[in-house]
């Protein structure tokens, strides 16, 4: 199979990564019609395949990963990708055309079986059963080479794109923060000298959590190992941790800028972060943005909202400077859970902020001014 055919097996049109049969199906289809300017499902798939055919030459690709299986406290981030895409469309109807003209390809969504997370957690019987469900038209020997879990599918799909288009930038829309792991894994194989800047209230630096290797609380540990420690993982906005900064920095070789220090002098913090990133010698940065890194007054539609966080202005300034002074290999927005907000209007406010962050990250990577 060629790249387009394989991606069409693994993925679904944007907004279609959650399996729906009755409840919610009409709303899902209505979003897809708006996203693709199409009248029906046949036309949606045809236009999506046209997008997939451009992946081999794209400057950047976007992938939705609507999975919250790796979350820990309050779930609902599986609805983040659709909500963020819908808000982008509402806020700037002309953006998709500009992105297409600039070589940005939306690959669509990982198709998520909501009880699965990563293939290394599954036995042979479950792998076989899931492959029969996901790839019913393939011979068993061909299906046996394909993944079935959202993290595994995301890594496989992105690795295929980067194999033929190794300098493509990658942007992800999550999903809980475990969905950043397959993006970093795929990028690191093609972007030597990759560093990571992580906006987050939490460290996510456990080696495993309750015996689980990849989840929201562990992905940063494995990403830090992948990039070789040495301060190449930079965490910004930390404030909810069972250990202090000295512990994490001394034991794992990360560099942290806790929220209280950033808020005390934002301009100095920006300069310090950029100086540190440059001093590590990384050639590009993956900017991973957990929405709870931003203070809960702007972002409480998330699984673990936290007070005392970063301001939107600071996060935006940081991604712009990283794009212009270092260079971005990609980025994401994670942990947006539109349906679990506490205050009135919090869901739309958080989704709007996340949509703005995603647009700013793509623009910063491509050198576009806002």
C-alpha positions as a printed NumPy array, in Angstrom:
array([[  0.   ,   0.   ,   0.   ],
       [  1.113,   3.557,  -0.631],
       [  1.218,   6.271,   2.036],
       [ -2.261,   7.598,   1.282],
       [ -3.905,   4.187,   1.414],
       [ -2.182,   3.271,   4.672],
       [ -3.092,   6.572,   6.338],
       [ -6.677,   6.107,   5.195],
       [ -6.735,   2.754,   7.013],
       [ -5.257,   4.137,  10.234],
       [ -7.023,   7.485,  10.447],
       [-10.4  ,   9.134,   9.858],
       [-11.429,  12.536,   8.484],
       [-10.959,  15.391,  10.942],
       [-13.599,  15.262,  13.655],
       [-14.25 ,  11.558,  13.064],
       [-11.814,   9.898,  15.452],
       [-14.499,   9.034,  18.012],
       [-16.621,   6.054,  16.973],
       [-20.279,   7.103,  16.963],
       [-23.325,   5.252,  15.674],
       [-26.36 ,   7.157,  16.965],
       [-25.874,   9.617,  19.853],
       [-23.67 ,  12.475,  18.687],
       [-23.387,  11.168,  15.111],
       [-25.385,  14.009,  13.555],
       [-23.261,  16.649,  15.314],
       [-20.065,  14.887,  14.245],
       [-21.163,  14.765,  10.64 ],
       [-22.243,  18.411,  10.699],
       [-18.78 ,  19.447,  11.902],
       [-17.115,  17.38 ,   9.191],
       [-19.314,  18.929,   6.511],
       [-18.203,  22.375,   7.677],
       [-14.533,  21.387,   7.934],
       [-14.428,  19.919,   4.428],
       [-17.046,  22.086,   2.731],
       [-18.807,  18.868,   1.772],
       [-22.412,  17.727,   1.495],
       [-22.187,  14.11 ,   2.607],
       [-19.866,  11.431,   3.981],
       [-18.73 ,  10.304,   0.541],
       [-17.584,  13.801,  -0.344],
       [-15.971,  14.262,   3.082],
       [-13.853,  11.164,   2.568],
       [-12.944,  12.179,  -0.968],
       [-11.697,  15.591,   0.149],
       [ -9.87 ,  14.059,   3.105],
       [ -8.05 ,  11.659,   0.791],
       [ -7.016,  14.624,  -1.329],
       [ -5.435,  16.081,   1.809],
       [ -3.688,  12.808,   2.602],
       [ -2.149,  12.743,  -0.861],
       [ -0.395,  16.026,  -0.061],
       [  1.23 ,  14.714,   3.127],
       [  4.377,  13.559,   1.318],
       [  5.252,  17.131,   0.344],
       [  3.648,  19.102,   3.19 ],
       [  5.527,  21.701,   5.2  ],
       [  3.516,  20.645,   8.238],
       [  0.862,  18.12 ,   9.222],
       [ -1.851,  18.287,  11.872],
       [ -3.215,  15.208,  13.657],
       [ -6.099,  14.952,  16.102],
       [ -5.748,  12.299,  18.814],
       [ -9.127,  12.187,  20.601],
       [ -8.148,   9.86 ,  23.44 ],
       [ -8.422,  10.404,  27.183],
       [ -7.636,   6.808,  28.115],
       [ -4.294,   7.923,  29.545],
       [ -5.833,  10.5  ,  31.897],
       [ -5.933,  10.154,  35.653],
       [ -8.483,  12.353,  37.412],
       [-11.34 ,  13.928,  35.428],
       [-11.785,  12.695,  31.868],
       [-13.268,  14.413,  28.829],
       [-10.221,  15.452,  26.794],
       [-11.334,  13.064,  24.037],
       [-13.71 ,  15.858,  22.999],
       [-10.903,  18.416,  22.781],
       [ -9.829,  17.946,  19.142],
       [-13.323,  18.354,  17.683],
       [-14.08 ,  21.376,  19.875],
       [-10.797,  23.09 ,  19.033],
       [-11.216,  22.492,  15.295],
       [-14.778,  23.82 ,  15.433],
       [-13.616,  26.941,  17.283],
       [-10.798,  27.575,  14.798],
       [-13.33 ,  27.375,  12.001],
       [-15.681,  29.774,  13.783],
       [-12.994,  32.288,  14.727],
       [-11.295,  32.38 ,  11.318],
       [-13.242,  30.735,   8.464],
       [-10.477,  31.562,   5.986],
       [ -7.701,  29.924,   7.973],
       [ -7.997,  26.445,   6.47 ],
       [ -7.523,  27.883,   2.977],
       [ -4.44 ,  29.833,   4.112],
       [ -3.025,  26.76 ,   5.806],
       [ -3.531,  24.69 ,   2.677],
       [ -1.82 ,  27.355,   0.578],
       [  1.116,  27.376,   3.013],
       [  1.559,  23.611,   2.828],
       [ -0.22 ,  22.634,   6.067],
       [ -2.047,  19.312,   5.731],
       [ -4.681,  18.113,   8.197],
       [ -4.279,  14.334,   8.366],
       [ -7.556,  14.015,  10.269],
       [ -7.953,  12.001,  13.464],
       [ -6.544,   8.843,  14.925],
       [ -9.473,   6.422,  15.109],
       [ -9.763,   5.639,  18.81 ],
       [-10.98 ,   2.451,  20.425],
       [-11.782,   4.098,  23.775],
       [-10.747,   1.149,  25.936],
       [ -7.221,   0.983,  24.465],
       [ -4.128,   3.116,  24.995],
       [ -0.92 ,   1.482,  23.719],
       [ -0.331,  -1.838,  21.983],
       [  2.313,  -2.904,  24.501],
       [ -0.49 ,  -3.203,  27.074],
       [ -2.426,  -5.77 ,  25.028],
       [ -2.246,  -9.527,  24.768],
       [ -2.249, -11.389,  21.474],
       [ -5.936, -12.263,  21.695],
       [ -6.983,  -8.63 ,  22.131],
       [ -4.632,  -7.445,  19.394],
       [ -6.144,  -9.984,  17.017],
       [ -9.715,  -9.093,  17.963],
       [ -9.092,  -5.365,  17.578],
       [ -7.387,  -5.848,  14.222],
       [-10.404,  -7.787,  12.967],
       [-12.63 ,  -4.888,  14.009],
       [-10.447,  -2.091,  12.647],
       [ -9.147,  -3.691,   9.458],
       [-11.86 ,  -6.161,   8.399],
       [-11.025,  -6.003,   4.684],
       [ -7.332,  -6.812,   5.058],
       [ -5.822, -10.299,   5.001],
       [ -4.811, -11.365,   8.514],
       [ -1.089, -11.238,   7.746],
       [ -1.338,  -7.633,   6.559],
       [ -3.545,  -6.55 ,   9.472],
       [ -1.056,  -8.13 ,  11.896],
       [  1.452,  -5.42 ,  10.966],
       [ -0.881,  -2.572,  11.928],
       [ -1.444,  -1.044,  15.386],
       [ -4.812,  -0.788,  17.119],
       [ -4.346,   1.58 ,  20.093],
       [ -4.404,   5.387,  19.79 ],
       [ -0.824,   6.025,  20.909],
       [  0.496,   3.243,  18.701],
       [ -1.592,   4.332,  15.702],
       [ -0.454,   7.953,  16.081],
       [  3.215,   6.98 ,  16.198],
       [  2.887,   4.633,  13.224],
       [  0.999,   7.145,  11.071],
       [  3.396,   9.998,  11.827],
       [  6.44 ,   7.796,  11.326],
       [  5.157,   6.859,   7.872],
       [  4.683,  10.526,   6.963],
       [  8.117,  11.483,   8.28 ],
       [  9.758,   8.58 ,   6.483],
       [  8.846,  10.119,   3.123],
       [  8.801,  13.737,   4.315],
       [ 11.42 ,  13.921,   7.082],
       [ 11.368,  17.706,   7.547],
       [  7.627,  18.014,   7.964],
       [  6.6  ,  19.767,  11.14 ],
       [  4.006,  17.975,  13.24 ],
       [  1.161,  19.488,  15.247],
       [ -1.144,  17.441,  17.44 ],
       [ -4.482,  18.174,  19.064],
       [ -5.239,  16.077,  22.137],
       [ -6.455,  14.299,  24.049],
       [ -4.837,  13.768,  27.439],
       [ -1.138,  14.505,  27.654],
       [ -0.068,  10.946,  26.966],
       [ -0.94 ,  11.671,  23.333],
       [  2.146,  13.894,  23.078],
       [  4.374,  10.829,  23.474],
       [  3.887,   9.298,  20.005],
       [  4.455,  12.692,  18.366],
       [  7.773,  13.214,  20.158],
       [  8.768,   9.609,  19.438],
       [  8.114,   9.985,  15.72 ],
       [  9.758,  13.412,  15.446],
       [ 12.887,  12.449,  17.363],
       [ 13.798,   9.864,  14.735],
       [ 13.827,  12.502,  11.985],
       [ 14.717,  15.746,  13.731],
       [ 18.191,  15.307,  15.313],
       [ 18.925,  17.695,  18.153],
       [ 15.284,  17.915,  19.195],
       [ 14.446,  19.69 ,  22.445],
       [ 11.109,  19.937,  24.249],
       [  9.483,  22.904,  25.967],
       [  6.525,  21.779,  28.046],
       [  3.877,  24.133,  29.412],
       [  2.301,  22.301,  32.338],
       [  1.191,  22.624,  35.942],
       [  2.545,  19.109,  36.55 ],
       [  5.832,  17.374,  35.866],
       [  4.543,  14.117,  34.274],
       [  7.926,  12.638,  35.223],
       [  7.001,   9.274,  36.713],
       [  8.763,   6.303,  35.143],
       [  5.504,   4.397,  35.437],
       [  2.169,   4.969,  37.175],
       [  0.465,   2.017,  38.809],
       [  2.464,  -0.218,  36.514],
       [  1.514,   1.702,  33.345],
       [  4.467,   2.825,  31.238],
       [  2.749,   5.451,  29.049],
       [  0.072,   7.754,  30.454],
       [ -0.501,  11.392,  31.382],
       [  1.844,  11.163,  34.372],
       [  4.736,   9.332,  32.701],
       [  5.125,  10.536,  29.131],
       [  7.597,  13.327,  30.042],
       [  9.91 ,  10.872,  31.77 ],
       [ 10.193,   8.814,  28.583],
       [ 10.453,  11.906,  26.384],
       [ 13.284,  13.193,  28.563],
       [ 15.123,   9.892,  28.143],
       [ 14.503,  10.02 ,  24.397],
       [ 16.115,  13.448,  23.952],
       [ 19.052,  12.546,  26.195],
       [ 18.374,  14.556,  29.377],
       [ 20.88 ,  17.422,  29.756],
       [ 18.178,  20.054,  30.217],
       [ 16.76 ,  19.425,  26.756],
       [ 13.351,  18.948,  28.372],
       [ 12.298,  22.335,  29.75 ],
       [  9.163,  22.51 ,  31.882],
       [  7.441,  25.859,  32.366],
       [  4.572,  26.66 ,  34.725],
       [  5.16 ,  23.832,  37.224],
       [  3.29 ,  24.256,  40.5  ],
       [  1.568,  20.953,  41.389],
       [  4.228,  18.442,  42.342],
       [  4.989,  16.098,  45.204],
       [  8.687,  16.965,  44.834],
       [ 10.503,  20.251,  44.555],
       [ 12.45 ,  21.554,  41.585],
       [ 15.786,  20.478,  43.012],
       [ 14.652,  16.855,  43.092],
       [ 13.556,  16.725,  39.453],
       [ 16.51 ,  18.664,  38.124],
       [ 19.112,  16.72 ,  40.1  ],
       [ 17.718,  13.235,  39.461],
       [ 16.437,  13.469,  35.889],
       [ 18.4  ,  16.311,  34.319],
       [ 15.358,  18.379,  33.344],
       [ 15.199,  22.175,  33.634],
       [ 12.151,  23.675,  35.304],
       [ 10.77 ,  27.197,  35.52 ],
       [  8.093,  27.089,  38.186],
       [  5.004,  29.261,  37.772],
       [  5.672,  31.428,  40.827],
       [  9.079,  32.466,  39.493],
       [  7.668,  33.2  ,  36.048],
       [  4.861,  35.324,  37.476],
       [  7.316,  37.276,  39.637],
       [  9.185,  38.549,  36.558],
       [  7.744,  37.351,  33.252],
       [ 10.19 ,  39.257,  31.048],
       [ 13.216,  37.907,  32.87 ],
       [ 11.721,  34.402,  32.762],
       [ 11.27 ,  34.591,  28.999],
       [ 14.887,  35.639,  28.555],
       [ 16.084,  32.907,  30.901],
       [ 14.099,  30.173,  29.148],
       [ 15.37 ,  31.197,  25.712],
       [ 18.939,  31.456,  26.986],
       [ 18.748,  27.987,  28.495],
       [ 17.24 ,  26.382,  25.387],
       [ 19.938,  27.911,  23.197],
       [ 22.693,  26.846,  25.609],
       [ 21.637,  23.17 ,  25.352],
       [ 22.504,  23.234,  21.663],
       [ 19.17 ,  21.87 ,  20.459],
       [ 18.458,  22.594,  16.813],
       [ 14.661,  22.7  ,  17.123],
       [ 11.951,  22.495,  19.77 ],
       [  8.708,  20.601,  20.198],
       [  6.319,  22.922,  22.075],
       [  3.881,  20.836,  24.092],
       [  1.146,  22.862,  25.746],
       [ -0.958,  21.284,  28.492],
       [ -3.808,  23.76 ,  28.928],
       [ -3.556,  23.453,  32.737],
       [ -0.197,  25.236,  32.577],
       [ -2.297,  28.353,  32.072],
       [ -4.036,  29.643,  35.193],
       [ -7.486,  28.188,  35.806],
       [ -9.179,  31.586,  35.502],
       [ -8.623,  31.241,  31.741],
       [ -8.446,  27.458,  31.467],
       [-10.586,  25.458,  33.863],
       [-12.169,  23.141,  31.281],
       [ -9.513,  20.528,  31.876],
       [ -9.009,  17.448,  33.988],
       [ -6.774,  19.115,  36.58 ],
       [ -7.208,  22.913,  36.609],
       [ -4.748,  24.676,  38.902],
       [ -4.569,  28.212,  40.315],
       [ -1.391,  30.257,  40.276],
       [ -0.6  ,  29.477,  36.638],
       [  0.789,  31.228,  33.602],
       [ -0.975,  34.001,  31.735],
       [ -2.037,  33.521,  28.112],
       [  0.127,  36.487,  27.147],
       [  3.23 ,  34.781,  28.549],
       [  2.543,  31.46 ,  26.799],
       [  1.968,  33.246,  23.494],
       [  5.126,  35.313,  23.856],
       [  7.149,  32.19 ,  24.633],
       [  6.013,  30.226,  21.587],
       [  6.615,  33.202,  19.304],
       [ 10.161,  33.665,  20.596],
       [ 10.934,  29.966,  20.334],
       [  9.729,  30.001,  16.756],
       [ 11.767,  33.027,  15.73 ],
       [ 14.938,  32.418,  17.789],
       [ 15.281,  28.615,  17.882],
       [ 12.796,  27.013,  15.488],
       [  9.861,  24.683,  16.086],
       [  9.671,  21.108,  14.829],
       [  6.043,  21.051,  15.933],
       [  3.774,  21.445,  18.89 ],
       [  0.43 ,  20.606,  20.409],
       [ -2.419,  21.625,  22.678],
       [ -3.463,  18.998,  25.233],
       [ -5.924,  18.263,  28.036],
       [ -8.823,  20.462,  26.854],
       [-12.013,  18.862,  28.195],
       [-14.899,  21.086,  27.08 ],
       [-17.62 ,  19.324,  29.041],
       [-16.194,  19.371,  32.564],
       [-15.7  ,  23.074,  33.198],
       [-16.701,  24.455,  36.562],
       [-17.699,  28.057,  36.001],
       [-20.234,  29.609,  33.645],
       [-18.812,  30.012,  30.159],
       [-15.618,  28.189,  31.11 ],
       [-15.859,  25.551,  28.403],
       [-16.028,  28.007,  25.48 ],
       [-13.404,  30.229,  27.129],
       [-10.935,  27.352,  27.493],
       [-11.613,  26.027,  23.991],
       [-11.143,  29.511,  22.533],
       [ -7.823,  29.883,  24.309],
       [ -6.682,  26.461,  23.116],
       [ -7.646,  27.24 ,  19.523],
       [ -5.633,  30.458,  19.739],
       [ -2.648,  28.605,  21.163],
       [ -2.737,  26.036,  18.359],
       [ -2.945,  28.725,  15.686],
       [ -0.078,  30.657,  17.286],
       [  2.106,  27.549,  17.489],
       [  1.595,  26.695,  13.821],
       [  2.194,  30.316,  12.813],
       [  5.358,  30.546,  14.915],
       [  6.742,  27.359,  13.384],
       [  6.08 ,  28.543,   9.837],
       [  7.333,  32.083,  10.442],
       [  3.93 ,  33.682,   9.903],
       [  3.13 ,  36.917,  11.699],
       [ -0.168,  37.366,  13.503]])
